Amino acid sequence: MQMDVLMPIIIYLGLTFIVGLLAYRYTKNRKQGFKEEYFVGGRQLGPLLLTFTILASAASAGTFIGSPGVAYDIGFAWVLVLMSQVGMGVYILGVLGKKFAIVARKIDAVTLTDFLRARFESKWIVIGSAIGILIFLGSYMVAQFVGGALILEATTGFPYQAGLLLFGLIVVIYTTIGGFMAVALTDAIQGIMMIVGGIVLWIIFIISTGGFPALAGDLVSNYPELVELPGPGGISSALLMSYFLLFGIAAIGLPHASVRGMAFNNTKTMHRSMMFGGIVMFLFSVGFATLGPFVRLLYPDMENADMALPTLILNIMPGWVAGLVLAAPLAAVMSTVSSMLLVTSSTVVKDIYLNYIRPNAAERSVARLSYFSTLAIGIVIVLFSLTPPEYLQFVVIYAIGGLEATFFSCIVFGLYWRRANKWGAIASMYGGLISYIVLEVLFKNPFGMHSVVTATVFSVLCMIVVSYLTPKPSTHLIRLFWGKGVHAEPVTPQKEGSP
């Protein structure tokens, strides 16, 4: 066990736990309602917190462990794919923008499903949202816990299962007690760790290996396929375009990212965050993955490509520096999984329990159930993570695609198209969800593109065609979402059996 590597990581994990406790006390002492504080941080995020909580929640085990691993095997074609992530903050805040934040406040929405339920007035939308979140965010979280456990295994020598339990326990507890504010604060800390860690890694890498030009020449001589398209991964033009949809504009459909559009304090914050986001995401996504092909030069026979980056860090850095730098990918994993835990918990508590089981539950009961459900979901995901998948990145991609196919059309059309109605939304949501799963299982990558393209296009067509074939939304609904000065009335749960 390398204690000089382990100690910085232990200190970092301890600090995140303390942040969770402080956020709990801060939330408890504020006078706003529990749901608004716990799930959207009282809607008071400034530009720094907003930037990092959007991007750190998206930068994950796939970004820091999976992507360098895939690039190790298939080369710079994968780095080109990841360029599509650079604009993620611009897409999410630019498309959802001020209108999403204003509407969320008007209808008192603290989750994405709150927005969809109020916009389409259908319990089947709530149920479909819950199904999509539980299936795909559950898969996404499994990949994150596996990534965290692999990092601890590489750095400490702990057995995989022991590292998983240690890492999972810390993340689940600080998310459970601190809520959204704990996640946002730790996202900022983790985002800074990612940037600093990446810069330090690149500096030491270039110094210890003779410089970038020499490495690039060696790569072209020894592994020319890693610098070509389509390369070993078969990244054709059609597949590349579909990845630009997957990691780009369709990221609006990610519930754990889009909910950040409800949490900022003013328009100035939104604009500043959009400017910061591109720079930060470039460092996150491209900076680490670019190292993958070069690690292939140094360690050509690695059995597990996902260990490419941890292996490089441990071999070229002094122990305590390696510990600090390895805290960066660990930070990415923690920030993503904590965001997803809150979204999944809010689905259980806010979207199902409060809507259809106990609409008038006391705030104390809601608080207890929120803590319990976050803890219980985290424990279940840890148990599912005991057997790691072969490639983390492909689990992440599967989950992202499923979430986007399920939610993208309903969010965008629900926000900007008055004619979109509940029947179109139901057809769009279930059509996207089911078609994506079917394509991934039976007809993977139809037309040479990732399944998310076909499923999302089908979802959009369902929304447009079915909305035109069925009655328009009510006048009250149009005034609620588009009328000036119209305040939301409480949206009562639909009677059982009505959509």
NORBELTA-V764213 format. One record per pair of residues at least 12 apart in sequence whose ideal C-beta (glycine too) atoms are under 10 Angstrom apart, sorted by the first residue. I is the first residue (numbers start at 1). J is the second residue. Records with the same first field share a line. If there is no record, write none. Layout:
I=J / J
//
This chain:
1=155 / 156 / 157 / 158
2=154 / 155 / 156 / 157 / 314 / 319 / 320 / 322 / 323
3=156 / 319 / 320 / 323
4=318 / 319 / 320 / 321 / 322 / 323
5=154 / 155 / 156 / 157 / 313 / 314 / 317 / 318 / 319 / 320 / 321 / 322 / 323 / 324 / 325 / 326
6=152 / 155 / 156 / 157 / 158 / 319 / 320 / 323 / 326
7=319 / 320 / 323 / 324
8=155 / 319 / 320 / 321 / 322 / 323 / 324 / 325 / 326 / 327
9=151 / 152 / 155 / 156 / 167 / 322 / 323 / 324 / 326 / 327 / 330
10=156 / 166 / 323 / 327
11=323 / 324 / 327
12=189 / 190 / 193 / 323 / 324 / 326 / 327 / 328 / 330 / 331 / 334
13=152 / 166 / 167 / 169 / 170 / 171 / 174 / 327 / 330 / 331 / 334
14=170
15=186 / 189 / 327
16=170 / 171 / 173 / 174 / 175 / 178 / 182 / 185 / 186 / 189 / 190 / 327 / 330 / 331 / 334 / 335 / 338
17=169 / 170 / 171 / 173 / 174 / 177 / 178 / 182 / 186
18=174
19=174 / 178 / 181 / 182 / 183 / 185 / 186 / 188 / 189
20=170 / 171 / 173 / 174 / 175 / 176 / 177 / 178 / 179 / 181 / 182 / 183 / 185 / 186 / 338
21=173 / 174 / 177 / 178 / 182
22=178 / 181 / 182 / 185
23=37 / 41 / 174 / 175 / 177 / 178 / 179 / 180 / 181 / 182 / 183 / 184 / 185 / 186
24=38 / 174 / 176 / 177 / 178 / 179 / 181 / 182 / 371
25=177 / 178
26=41 / 42 / 178 / 179 / 181 / 182 / 185
27=41 / 42 / 177 / 178 / 179 / 180 / 181 / 182 / 367
28=177 / 179 / 367
30=42 / 44 / 181
32=44
33=108 / 110 / 363 / 366
34=179 / 363 / 364 / 366 / 367 / 370
35=108 / 110 / 111 / 114 / 179 / 346 / 349 / 350 / 354 / 363 / 366 / 367 / 370
36=105 / 108 / 109 / 110 / 180 / 262 / 263
37=110 / 179 / 180 / 181 / 367
38=110 / 178 / 179 / 180 / 181 / 182 / 342 / 345 / 346 / 349 / 350 / 366 / 367 / 370 / 371 / 374
39=109 / 110 / 111 / 114 / 179 / 180 / 259 / 262 / 263 / 342 / 343 / 345 / 346 / 349 / 350 / 370
40=104 / 105 / 109 / 110 / 111 / 114 / 179 / 180 / 181 / 184 / 259 / 260 / 261 / 262 / 263 / 264 / 342 / 346
41=53 / 110 / 179 / 180 / 181 / 182 / 183 / 184 / 185 / 260 / 262 / 263 / 264 / 265
42=180 / 181 / 263 / 265
43=101 / 104 / 105 / 110 / 180 / 262 / 263 / 264 / 265 / 266
44=181 / 184 / 263 / 264 / 265 / 266 / 269
45=180 / 181 / 184 / 187 / 188 / 260 / 262 / 263 / 264 / 265 / 269 / 270 / 273
46=184 / 188 / 264 / 265 / 266 / 268 / 269 / 272 / 273
47=264 / 265 / 266 / 268 / 269 / 270 / 271 / 272 / 273 / 274 / 275 / 276 / 277
48=184 / 187 / 188 / 191 / 192 / 269 / 272 / 273 / 276
49=181 / 183 / 184 / 185 / 187 / 188 / 191 / 260 / 263 / 264 / 265 / 269 / 273
50=89 / 93 / 184 / 187 / 188 / 260 / 261 / 263 / 264 / 265 / 269 / 270 / 272 / 273 / 274 / 276 / 277
51=89 / 93 / 187 / 188 / 191 / 260 / 264 / 269 / 272 / 273 / 274 / 275 / 276 / 277 / 278 / 279 / 280 / 281
52=89 / 184 / 185 / 186 / 187 / 188 / 189 / 190 / 191 / 192 / 194 / 195 / 273 / 276 / 277 / 280 / 335
53=180 / 183 / 184 / 185 / 186 / 187 / 188 / 190 / 191 / 256 / 257 / 259 / 260 / 263 / 264 / 273 / 335 / 338 / 339
54=88 / 89 / 92 / 93 / 184 / 187 / 191 / 251 / 254 / 256 / 257 / 258 / 259 / 260 / 261 / 263 / 264 / 273 / 274 / 276 / 277 / 280 / 281 / 339
55=85 / 88 / 89 / 92 / 187 / 191 / 194 / 257 / 260 / 273 / 276 / 277 / 278 / 279 / 280 / 281 / 283 / 284 / 285 / 332 / 335
56=183 / 184 / 186 / 187 / 188 / 189 / 190 / 191 / 192 / 193 / 194 / 280 / 281 / 284 / 331 / 332 / 334 / 335 / 336 / 338 / 339
57=183 / 184 / 187 / 190 / 191 / 254 / 256 / 257 / 259 / 260 / 332 / 335 / 336 / 337 / 338 / 339 / 340 / 342 / 343
58=85 / 88 / 89 / 92 / 247 / 251 / 254 / 256 / 257 / 260 / 281 / 284 / 285 / 332 / 335 / 336 / 339 / 400
59=85 / 88 / 187 / 190 / 191 / 194 / 280 / 281 / 283 / 284 / 285 / 288 / 328 / 329 / 331 / 332 / 333 / 335 / 336
60=140 / 141 / 143 / 144 / 147 / 284 / 329 / 332 / 333 / 334 / 335 / 336 / 337 / 339 / 340 / 392 / 393 / 396 / 399 / 400
61=140 / 141 / 142 / 143 / 144 / 145 / 146 / 147 / 148 / 149 / 150 / 151 / 306 / 329 / 330 / 332 / 333 / 334 / 336 / 337 / 392 / 393 / 395 / 396
62=82 / 140 / 143 / 144 / 147 / 285 / 289 / 306 / 332 / 333 / 336 / 391 / 392 / 393 / 394 / 395 / 396 / 397 / 399 / 400
63=82 / 85 / 147 / 194 / 281 / 284 / 285 / 286 / 287 / 288 / 289 / 329 / 332 / 333 / 336 / 393 / 396
64=147 / 151 / 194 / 197 / 198 / 284 / 285 / 287 / 288 / 289 / 309 / 310 / 326 / 328 / 329 / 330 / 331 / 332 / 333 / 392
65=143 / 144 / 146 / 147 / 148 / 150 / 151 / 154 / 288 / 305 / 306 / 307 / 308 / 309 / 310 / 329 / 330 / 332 / 333 / 392 / 393 / 396
66=78 / 143 / 146 / 147 / 289 / 292 / 305 / 306 / 309 / 389 / 391 / 392 / 393 / 394 / 395 / 396 / 397
67=79 / 81 / 82 / 85 / 284 / 285 / 286 / 288 / 289 / 290 / 291 / 292 / 306 / 308 / 309 / 392 / 393 / 396
68=288 / 289 / 290 / 291 / 292 / 293 / 294 / 295 / 305 / 306 / 307 / 308 / 309 / 310 / 312 / 329 / 393
69=150 / 289 / 292 / 295 / 302 / 304 / 305 / 306 / 307 / 308 / 309 / 310 / 391 / 392 / 393
70=82 / 233 / 289 / 292 / 305 / 306 / 308 / 391 / 392 / 393 / 394 / 397
71=226 / 231 / 233 / 288 / 289 / 290 / 291 / 292 / 293 / 294 / 295 / 296 / 305 / 308 / 309 / 393
72=226 / 289 / 291 / 292 / 293 / 294 / 295 / 296 / 299 / 300 / 302 / 304 / 305 / 306 / 307 / 308 / 309 / 311 / 312
73=226 / 231 / 232 / 233 / 292 / 293 / 296 / 302 / 305 / 308 / 391
74=225 / 226 / 230 / 231 / 232 / 233 / 234 / 235 / 292 / 293 / 305
75=219 / 223 / 224 / 225 / 226 / 227 / 228 / 229 / 231 / 232 / 233 / 235 / 292 / 293 / 296
76=219 / 226 / 227 / 228 / 229 / 231 / 235 / 289 / 290 / 292 / 293
77=225 / 226 / 227 / 228 / 229 / 230 / 231 / 232 / 233 / 234 / 235 / 236 / 239 / 240 / 243 / 293
78=226 / 231 / 232 / 233 / 235 / 243 / 289 / 290 / 292 / 293 / 393
79=285 / 286 / 287 / 288 / 289 / 290 / 291 / 292 / 293
80=229 / 231 / 235 / 240 / 243 / 244 / 286 / 289
81=233 / 235 / 239 / 240 / 242 / 243 / 244 / 246 / 247 / 285 / 289 / 397
82=243 / 247 / 281 / 282 / 284 / 285 / 286 / 287 / 288 / 289 / 290
83=240 / 243 / 244 / 247 / 248 / 281 / 282 / 285 / 286 / 289
84=240 / 241 / 242 / 243 / 244 / 245 / 246 / 247 / 248 / 249 / 250 / 251 / 285
85=243 / 244 / 246 / 247 / 248 / 251 / 278 / 281 / 282 / 284 / 285 / 286 / 289
86=247 / 248 / 277 / 278 / 279 / 280 / 281 / 282 / 283 / 284 / 285 / 286
87=244 / 247 / 248 / 249 / 251 / 274 / 277 / 278 / 281 / 282
88=247 / 248 / 249 / 251 / 252 / 254 / 257 / 277 / 278 / 280 / 281 / 284 / 285
89=251 / 257 / 260 / 270 / 273 / 274 / 275 / 276 / 277 / 278 / 279 / 280 / 281
90=248 / 249 / 273 / 274 / 275 / 277 / 278 / 281
91=247 / 248 / 249 / 250 / 251 / 252 / 257 / 274 / 277
92=249 / 251 / 252 / 253 / 254 / 257 / 258 / 259 / 260 / 261 / 273 / 274 / 277
93=252 / 257 / 258 / 260 / 261 / 264 / 269 / 270 / 271 / 273 / 274 / 277
94=249 / 252 / 270 / 271 / 274 / 277
95=249 / 251 / 252 / 258 / 261 / 411 / 412 / 415 / 416
96=115 / 252 / 257 / 258 / 259 / 260 / 261 / 262 / 270 / 411 / 412 / 415 / 416
97=261 / 267 / 270 / 271 / 274 / 415
98=261 / 264 / 266 / 267 / 270 / 271
99=261 / 415 / 416 / 481 / 482
100=112 / 115 / 252 / 258 / 259 / 261 / 262 / 270 / 411 / 414 / 415
101=260 / 261 / 262 / 263 / 264 / 265 / 266 / 267 / 269 / 270
102=262 / 267 / 481
103=115 / 118 / 119 / 261 / 262 / 414 / 415 / 480 / 481 / 482 / 488
104=118 / 259 / 261 / 262 / 263
105=262 / 488
106=118 / 480 / 481 / 486 / 487 / 488
107=119 / 480 / 481 / 487 / 488 / 489 / 490 / 491
108=488 / 490 / 491
109=259 / 262 / 350 / 488 / 491
110=180 / 259 / 262 / 263 / 346 / 350
111=129 / 133 / 255 / 259 / 262 / 342 / 343 / 345 / 346 / 347 / 349 / 350 / 351
112=129 / 133 / 253 / 254 / 255 / 256 / 257 / 258 / 259 / 261 / 262 / 343 / 346 / 347 / 351 / 407 / 410 / 411
113=125 / 126 / 127 / 128 / 129 / 130 / 132 / 133 / 255 / 259 / 343 / 346 / 347 / 350 / 351 / 352 / 355 / 407
114=126 / 129 / 259 / 262 / 346 / 350 / 351 / 354 / 355 / 491
115=129 / 258 / 259 / 261 / 262 / 410 / 411 / 414 / 415 / 481
116=128 / 129 / 255 / 351 / 407 / 410 / 411 / 414 / 422 / 425 / 429
117=129 / 350 / 351 / 355 / 491 / 493 / 494
118=414 / 477 / 480 / 481 / 488 / 489 / 490 / 491
119=410 / 411 / 413 / 414 / 415 / 420 / 421 / 422 / 425 / 473 / 477 / 480 / 481 / 491
120=410 / 414 / 420 / 421 / 422 / 423 / 424 / 425 / 426 / 428 / 429 / 473 / 477 / 499
121=421 / 422 / 425 / 473 / 474 / 476 / 477 / 491 / 492 / 494 / 498 / 499
122=421 / 422 / 423 / 425 / 426 / 429 / 494 / 498 / 499
123=352 / 355 / 356 / 422 / 493 / 494 / 495 / 496 / 497 / 498 / 499
124=422 / 423 / 425 / 426 / 429 / 430 / 494 / 498 / 499
125=351 / 410 / 414 / 422 / 425 / 426 / 428 / 429 / 430 / 499
126=347 / 351 / 352 / 355 / 356 / 493 / 494
127=351 / 352 / 356 / 426 / 429 / 430 / 499
128=406 / 407 / 410 / 425 / 426 / 428 / 429 / 430 / 432 / 433 / 434
129=255 / 347 / 351 / 352 / 406 / 407 / 410 / 429 / 433
130=344 / 347 / 348 / 351 / 352
131=347 / 406 / 429 / 430 / 433
132=253 / 255 / 347 / 402 / 403 / 404 / 405 / 406 / 407 / 429 / 430 / 432 / 433 / 436
133=255 / 256 / 340 / 343 / 344 / 346 / 347 / 348 / 351 / 402 / 403 / 406 / 407
134=344 / 347 / 348 / 377
135=399 / 402 / 403 / 406 / 433 / 437
136=254 / 255 / 340 / 398 / 399 / 400 / 401 / 402 / 403 / 404 / 405 / 406 / 407 / 433 / 436 / 437
137=254 / 255 / 256 / 337 / 339 / 340 / 341 / 343 / 344 / 347 / 377 / 381 / 399 / 402 / 403
138=340 / 344 / 377 / 380 / 381 / 384 / 399
139=381 / 384 / 389 / 395 / 396 / 398 / 399 / 400 / 402 / 403
140=254 / 256 / 336 / 337 / 339 / 340 / 344 / 381 / 395 / 396 / 397 / 398 / 399 / 400 / 402 / 403
141=168 / 171 / 256 / 333 / 336 / 337 / 338 / 339 / 340 / 341 / 343 / 344 / 377 / 378 / 380 / 381 / 382 / 384 / 385 / 399
142=337 / 381 / 382 / 383 / 384 / 385 / 386 / 387 / 388 / 389 / 392 / 395 / 396 / 399
143=333 / 336 / 337 / 385 / 388 / 389 / 391 / 392 / 393 / 394 / 395 / 396 / 397 / 398 / 399
144=167 / 168 / 171 / 332 / 333 / 334 / 335 / 336 / 337 / 338 / 339 / 340 / 341 / 381 / 385 / 392 / 395 / 396 / 399
145=163 / 164 / 165 / 167 / 168 / 171 / 172 / 333 / 337 / 378 / 381 / 382 / 383 / 384 / 385 / 386 / 388
146=160 / 164 / 167 / 306 / 333 / 384 / 385 / 386 / 387 / 388 / 389 / 392 / 395
147=167 / 306 / 329 / 330 / 332 / 333 / 334 / 336 / 337 / 385 / 388 / 392 / 393 / 395 / 396
148=163 / 164 / 166 / 167 / 168 / 170 / 171 / 329 / 330 / 331 / 332 / 333 / 334 / 336 / 337 / 385
149=161 / 162 / 163 / 164 / 165 / 166 / 167 / 168 / 333 / 382 / 385 / 386 / 388
150=163 / 164 / 167 / 304 / 306 / 307 / 310 / 329 / 333 / 388 / 392
151=163 / 167 / 306 / 307 / 309 / 310 / 313 / 326 / 327 / 328 / 329 / 330 / 332 / 333
152=164 / 165 / 166 / 167 / 310 / 326 / 330
153=167 / 307 / 310 / 388
154=304 / 306 / 307 / 309 / 310 / 311 / 313 / 314 / 326
155=310 / 313 / 314 / 319 / 322 / 323 / 326 / 327 / 330
156=323
160=385 / 386 / 387 / 388
161=382 / 385 / 386 / 387
164=382 / 383 / 385 / 386 / 388
165=382 / 383 / 385 / 386
167=330 / 333 / 334 / 337 / 382 / 385
168=337 / 378 / 379 / 381 / 382 / 383 / 385
169=378 / 379 / 382
170=334
171=186 / 330 / 333 / 334 / 335 / 336 / 337 / 338 / 341 / 378 / 381 / 382
172=337 / 338 / 341 / 374 / 375 / 376 / 377 / 378 / 379 / 381 / 382
173=374 / 375 / 378
174=186 / 334 / 338
175=334 / 337 / 338 / 339 / 340 / 341 / 342 / 345 / 374 / 375 / 377 / 378
176=338 / 341 / 342 / 345 / 370 / 371 / 372 / 373 / 374 / 375 / 376 / 377 / 378
177=371 / 374 / 375
178=338 / 342
179=338 / 342 / 345 / 346 / 367 / 370 / 371 / 374
180=259 / 260 / 263 / 338 / 339 / 342 / 346
181=263
182=338 / 342
183=256 / 334 / 335 / 336 / 337 / 338 / 339 / 340 / 341 / 342
184=260 / 263 / 335 / 338 / 339
186=331 / 334 / 335 / 338 / 339
187=260 / 331 / 332 / 334 / 335 / 336 / 338 / 339
188=335
189=327 / 331 / 334 / 335
190=327 / 328 / 329 / 330 / 331 / 332 / 333 / 334 / 335 / 336 / 338
191=280 / 283 / 284 / 328 / 331 / 332 / 335
192=280 / 328 / 331
193=324 / 325 / 327 / 328 / 329 / 330 / 331 / 332 / 334 / 335
194=280 / 283 / 284 / 287 / 288 / 325 / 327 / 328 / 329 / 330 / 331 / 332 / 335
195=279 / 280 / 283 / 284 / 287 / 328
196=324 / 325 / 327 / 328
197=287 / 288 / 313 / 321 / 324 / 325 / 326 / 327 / 328 / 329 / 330 / 331 / 332
198=283 / 284 / 286 / 287 / 288 / 291 / 325 / 328 / 329
199=283 / 287 / 325 / 328
200=313 / 317 / 321 / 322 / 324 / 325 / 328
201=287 / 288 / 291 / 309 / 312 / 313 / 316 / 317 / 321 / 322 / 325 / 326 / 328
202=283 / 287 / 288 / 290 / 291
204=312 / 313 / 316 / 317 / 318 / 321 / 322 / 325
205=291 / 294 / 295 / 298 / 312 / 313 / 316 / 317
207=316
208=298 / 312 / 315 / 316 / 317
209=294 / 297 / 298 / 312 / 316
212=290 / 294
215=293 / 294 / 297 / 298
216=293 / 294 / 297
218=294 / 297 / 298
219=293 / 294 / 296 / 297
221=297
222=296 / 297 / 300
223=293 / 296 / 297 / 300
226=292 / 293 / 294 / 296 / 297
227=293
231=293
234=445 / 448
236=445 / 448 / 449
237=448 / 449
238=445 / 447 / 448 / 449 / 450 / 453
239=445 / 447 / 448 / 449 / 450 / 453
240=449 / 450
241=448 / 449 / 450 / 453
242=401 / 445 / 447 / 448 / 449 / 450 / 451 / 452 / 453 / 454 / 456
243=397 / 449 / 450 / 452 / 453
244=453
245=401 / 404 / 408 / 449 / 450 / 452 / 453 / 456 / 457
246=397 / 400 / 401 / 404 / 405 / 449 / 450 / 451 / 452 / 453 / 456
247=285 / 397 / 400 / 404 / 452
249=404 / 408 / 412 / 456
250=400 / 401 / 403 / 404 / 405 / 407 / 408 / 409 / 412 / 452 / 453 / 456
251=400 / 403 / 404 / 408
252=404 / 407 / 408 / 411 / 412 / 415
253=400 / 401 / 402 / 403 / 404 / 405 / 406 / 407 / 408 / 409 / 410 / 411 / 412 / 432 / 452 / 456 / 459
254=339 / 340 / 343 / 399 / 400 / 403 / 404 / 407 / 408 / 411
255=339 / 340 / 343 / 344 / 346 / 347 / 403 / 406 / 407 / 411
256=336 / 337 / 338 / 339 / 340 / 341 / 342 / 343 / 344 / 403
257=336 / 339 / 343 / 400 / 403
258=343 / 403 / 407 / 408 / 411
259=339 / 342 / 343 / 346
260=273 / 339
261=411 / 415
284=328 / 332
288=309 / 328 / 329 / 332
289=309 / 393
291=308 / 309 / 312 / 313
292=305 / 308 / 309 / 312
293=308
294=308 / 312
295=307 / 308 / 309 / 311 / 312 / 315
296=308
298=311 / 312 / 315 / 316
299=311 / 312 / 315
304=388 / 390 / 391
305=390 / 391 / 392 / 393
306=388 / 389 / 390 / 391 / 392 / 393
309=325 / 326 / 328 / 329
310=322 / 325 / 326 / 329 / 330
312=325
313=325 / 326 / 328 / 329
314=326
333=392
336=396
337=378 / 381
338=374 / 378
340=377 / 378 / 381 / 399
341=373 / 374 / 375 / 377 / 378 / 381
342=370 / 374 / 377
343=403
344=373 / 374 / 377 / 378 / 380 / 381
345=369 / 370 / 371 / 372 / 373 / 374 / 375 / 376 / 377 / 378
346=370 / 373 / 374
347=373 / 377
348=369 / 370 / 372 / 373 / 374 / 376 / 377
349=361 / 365 / 366 / 367 / 368 / 369 / 370 / 371 / 372 / 373 / 374
350=366 / 369 / 370
352=373
353=365 / 366 / 369 / 370 / 373
354=366 / 369 / 493
355=491 / 492 / 493 / 494
356=493 / 494 / 496
357=369 / 493
359=490 / 492 / 493
397=450 / 451 / 452
398=436 / 437 / 440 / 450 / 451 / 452
400=450 / 452
401=436 / 439 / 440 / 450 / 451 / 452 / 453 / 455 / 456
402=432 / 433 / 436 / 437 / 440 / 451 / 452 / 455
403=432 / 433 / 436 / 452
404=432 / 436 / 452 / 453 / 455 / 456 / 459
405=428 / 429 / 431 / 432 / 433 / 434 / 435 / 436 / 437 / 439 / 440 / 451 / 452 / 453 / 454 / 455 / 456 / 457 / 458 / 459
406=428 / 429 / 430 / 431 / 432 / 433 / 434 / 436 / 437 / 455 / 456 / 459
407=428 / 429 / 432 / 433 / 456 / 459
408=428 / 429 / 432 / 452 / 455 / 456 / 459 / 460 / 463
409=424 / 425 / 427 / 428 / 429 / 431 / 432 / 456 / 457 / 458 / 459 / 460 / 461 / 462 / 463 / 464
410=424 / 425 / 426 / 428 / 429 / 432 / 459 / 463
412=460 / 463
413=425 / 428 / 459 / 460 / 463 / 464 / 467
414=428 / 463 / 481
415=481
416=481 / 482
417=463 / 464 / 467
418=472 / 473 / 477 / 478 / 481 / 482
419=463 / 464 / 467 / 468 / 472 / 473 / 478
420=463 / 464 / 466 / 467 / 468 / 472 / 473
421=463 / 466 / 467 / 468 / 469 / 470 / 471 / 472 / 473 / 474 / 477
422=466 / 467 / 470 / 471 / 473 / 477 / 494 / 499
423=462 / 463 / 466 / 467 / 469 / 470 / 471 / 499
424=462 / 463 / 464 / 465 / 466 / 467 / 468 / 469 / 470 / 473
425=462 / 463 / 466 / 467 / 499
426=462 / 463 / 466 / 470 / 499
427=458 / 459 / 461 / 462 / 463 / 464 / 465 / 466 / 467 / 469 / 470
428=456 / 458 / 459 / 460 / 461 / 462 / 463 / 464 / 465 / 466 / 467
429=459 / 462 / 463
430=459 / 462
431=455 / 458 / 459 / 460 / 461 / 462 / 463 / 466
432=452 / 454 / 455 / 456 / 457 / 458 / 459 / 460 / 462 / 463
433=455 / 459
434=455 / 458 / 459
435=451 / 454 / 455 / 456 / 457 / 458 / 459 / 462
436=451 / 452 / 454 / 455 / 456 / 458 / 459
437=451 / 455
438=451 / 455
439=451 / 452 / 453 / 454 / 455 / 458
440=452 / 455
476=489
477=491
//
